Amino acid sequence: MNWMSVIAKTYMTITKTNIEDLFDELWPGMLYAHGHKLNCLTQLNSIQNYFKKNLYHNILLKNLCSLEGIGITIGTGLIWSVYPDIRVPFDKYTLTFALQKKIISSDKVSERYVLYSESIKRFCDEYTIDERPYTIKDFVREAWVELEDSEFLAEPK
């Protein structure tokens, strides 16, 4: 077995820890974060089944959004929790920040998830922070800091 197949198998499974880290580390201030986390943990088997199918991530997002209480924001967060180096958790701050910086062109994340993630990844690759690569997680955190008090925030559709 080569190292690429080991990596692929490692990243195909979402775990309880991925979900806990998503809500406790990335989105602790999200409205109803605890309830969203419990909902995802309750549906962990169904979520894992979608990840095991190794679907194209636009299709994976659509399937995750078919589960009770999981919309685009939570769905993209779940995908990001497994693929943090290449996918983006599109909360309202991250989406609005990307739109303001003209990295993406619309709020239609459900139709363009992979494309928009790739665009933000390319943006991040152009920068460093404290002499290390600027990551998607850094982008998400910067978006929250910059827009925390903003009156207008776009919601992913």
Buried (B, 14 or more C-beta within 10 A) or exposed (E): EEEEEEEEEEBBEBEEEBBBBBBEEBBEEBEEBEEBBBBBEEBBEBBBEBBEEEBEBBEBBBBBBEBEEBBBBBBBBBBBBBBBEBBBBBBBBBBBBBBEEEBBEEBEBBEBBBEBBBBBBEBBEEEEEEEEEBBBBBBBBBBBEBBEEEEEBBBBE
